[in-house]
Amino acid sequence: MSEVLKRLGEIRLVPVVVLEDAKNAEPLAEVLIAGGLPCAEVTFRTAAAAESIKHISKFKEICLGAGTVLSVDQVKLALDSGATFIVSPGFNPKVVKYCVENKIPITPGICTPTEIEMGLDYGLNIFKFFPAEAYGGLKTLKAISAPYSMIKFIPTGGIDAKNIRDYLSLKQVFACGGSWMVSKEMISNGKFNEMTALVKEAVNLVKGL
């Protein structure tokens, strides 16, 4: 396991961030640091993603990844911008192959045993379970993880303050991805003080789990 992924496992919570304007990237980074959550997965759902990653990469204490990565070209752009790990919503063999061959930490999205076994063929042992709640949540995750004791999961999608502790209590859950404390709306409206308080609350929720 890479040092980057080990750090995610120590932090236990990965803020999934959508930035529509790169000017909000550095204030967001300051929020995450002040809140005690030095980690971010900046999603390639907007045109501002790469520039936002560049800004956040100035904060060396932040474990910085790129999410919603759909192609090898996006992997390259993310890394050039300063990302240190890659997250994809599904299992794209071309993206996974490129990352594995170039020793780039990647957690591809899965929701079936077939996809897990595809990942095992590439030597992977940490996967994003997505979309977690829509695919049956903990009940489904317990069922599909049972035959794969060597695998860890990062459930993402529908994770919030109400259910994160339930997910993290499952031994095969490595960390959880969530956006409730850094929502796109709060970022766009500049509600950084409010976000700092929510980040601190989130960090307290996962302590000791």
ABEGO torsion letter per residue (X at the ends): XBAAAAAAAAAGBBBBBBBABAAAAAAAAAAAAAAGBBBBBBBBABAAAAAAAAAAAABAABBBBBBGBABAAAAAAAAAAGBABBBBABBBAAAAAAAAAAGBBBBBBBABAAAAAAAAAAGBABBBBOBAAAAGEAAAAAAAAAABAABBBBBBGGBBAAAAAAAAABAABABBBBAAABBAAAAAAGBAAAAAAAAAAAAAAABGX
